[in-house]
Amino acid sequence: MSWWLQLLLLPLVGAFIGYATNWLAIKMLFRPRKPVGLGRVKIQGVLPSRRHDLAVHIGKVVERELVSHRDVSKILKSENFQKRISEACGSKIELFIKEKFYSINPILSSVVPFEFVAEKLKGFVVNQIAGMLPGLIEEFTENLGDVMQFRKVVTERIEGFEMEKLEGIVLGIARKELRYIEVLGGLLGFFIGFAQFIIIRLV
């Protein structure tokens, strides 16, 4: 074989092999979705075969690093959140007086001004709720971890995904990076083929 044909073929073949192997490796992350038997050996994509382990691991990471019942408890105990609850309850009381109490007995509004009653009752309710909320929330959040199991929810949600959907999510996030891996495989194969040509010529 002439030297220029070797120079042409070795890098091209190397590039093809490098690209093809990386392309195949990426495809085998997701496929085959169901086990395929090759004699005694069964082949299945990494994600389909390890979906349960992946779901459990992601659930642990979400609960440990992103959000947990402790974060929710912290929000519930915050002064700003409790203030908003008190104000919301006060507004509901004011609306109830207007729509229910005075609408049933319109004459009452001429005897007792609505604004006066609503303001007094609203202020009373807000103060009472503001006083009770810390204790109620403290009692509620004691067992919040048993109710809000983020790890379990995330794990079950991922395990419930169809493989097509899970594949779409992964590719939607890392499509560009996976494409780079394929191209990089081709480039490395090309340079390896070129290096082989140099070694052959030197020897």
N, C-alpha and C positions, 0 to 999 in steps of 0.2 A: 504494500500500500504506500502510495507516495506521501511525502511529508505534508504537503498542503491539504490532502484529503484527511489525514490524521488531525491536522490543525482545525479543520472544519468540523469533523464528526465528533471527536472526543468532547469538546466543550458543549456541543449541541445535545449529544446523548446524555452527558452529565446534567445539563440544565433540565432536560426532559425528565430524567429519573428523579432529580431533586424536587422539581415541581410536583410531579405525579405522586411521589411518596407523601409529601406534606398535604396535598389535596386529599389523598385517600385517608390519611390519619385524621384530618378534620372531619371528613364525612363519617368516619367510624366513631366519632363522638356521639352521633345521633342514630346511626344505622349500622346494621339492621335493627329495627325497633323490636322485633321479636326474635328469640333465639333461633339460629339457623345451625342445623347439625352438619358437621363435616366428619363423618365417621363417628368416632368417640368424642370428638371435640365440638363444642358448641360455641358459636360466635354471636355476640350481641353488642350493640353500641354501648359506649361507656355510660351515657346518661340514662338510657332505658334500663340498663342492668343495675345501676347504682342510684336510681331515682329516690328510693326510700332513704338511703344514707345521706344523699344530697339534701333532701327535704329536712331531715332531722338536723343536719349541720347548719343549714341556713336559718332554721327556727331558733337554734341556740345562739347564733350570731346576732340575729335580730333582737332577741330578748336581752342578751348580754351587752351589746354594743349600741343598739339603736333606741329601742323603746321597751319599757317593761311596766309592770303594775306600780313600781316605785315612782316612775316618772308621772304616771296618772295621779297617784296619791299626792305627789308634790304640787301638781296643778290644782287639785281639789282643795288643798289646804292653804293655797295662796290667798292673801288678803284681797287681791283684785277679783279673783273668781268668786269668793264669798260675797263681796260687795255687789257684784253683778247679779247674783242669785237673789239677794235681798231686794234690790231695785226692781228686778223682774217680777217678783212676787207682789211687791207694792203696786206696780202698774196693773197687774191682774186684778188686785183687790179694787183699785179705782175703777177699772172697766166693769167689774161685777156690780159695783154700787150703781153705776150709771145705767147699765143695760138691764139689770134685774130688779134692783131695789126701787129705783125711782120710776122705772117704766111701769111697774105694777101699781104704784101709788103716786101718780103725778101730783096730786095735791100736796104730798109731803114736801116736794121741792119748793113750794111757796112758803112753807112753814119753816123748814130747816134747809138752808142753802146747801146745794150739792158740793160746792167747792170746799165749804167748811168741814162737812162730814168726811168727804173723800180725803182731804189733807190730813185731818186728825187720825182717821183710821189707817190711812196709808203709813203715816209716821209711826203709829203704834205697831203695825205689823212688821215694818222694816226693822224696827228696834228689837222686837221679839225674835224675829228670824236671825238677825245678826248675832244675838246672844246665844241662840241654840245651835247655830250652824257648826261652830268649831267642834263641839262635843259630838254632834251627829255624824259629821264627816270623819272624825277620829274613830268612832265606832264602826262606821261603814268601811273604812280603809284597813281595818285590822285584818280582815279576811279577803282583801281585794285580790291577793295573789291566787286564791283558790278560784276566783270568779273570772279574772282576766288572765287567761293563760295564752300569752302571745306566741310562745313556742309551739304550743299545740295547734293553734289556729293557722300559723304559717306553714307548719309541717303538713297538716291536712289539706290546706289549699294547694300546695305544690304537688302533693301526691295525687290530687284530684285533677290536675291539668292533663289534657290530652298531650301526647308526645309532640304532635304537630305544633300545639300552642307553646309548649316549653321550648321547642327548637326555635320557633319564631321569636320568642323573647330573647334567647341567648344570641341569636344572629342579629337581632335588632340592636343589641348593645355592642356586640364585638365583631360585627361583619367586617369593618374596615381593618381591624387588627388581624383577623383570621386571613384576610386577603393578603396582608403584608407577609404573613408566615408562608403562604403559598409562593409568593414572588421571591421571598428570601431563599426558599428552598431551591428555586430555579437558579438564582444567582450563585448560590454556594455550589450547586452542581456544575454550573458553567466554569467556575474558577477551579474546581477540583479536576474537571476534564482538561482544562488548559494546563494545570500542574502535571497531570499525567503525560501530556504531550511533551512537556519540557523534560520530564524524567526519562521518557522513552528515547528522546533525541540525544540526551546526554549519555545514556547508557549505550 
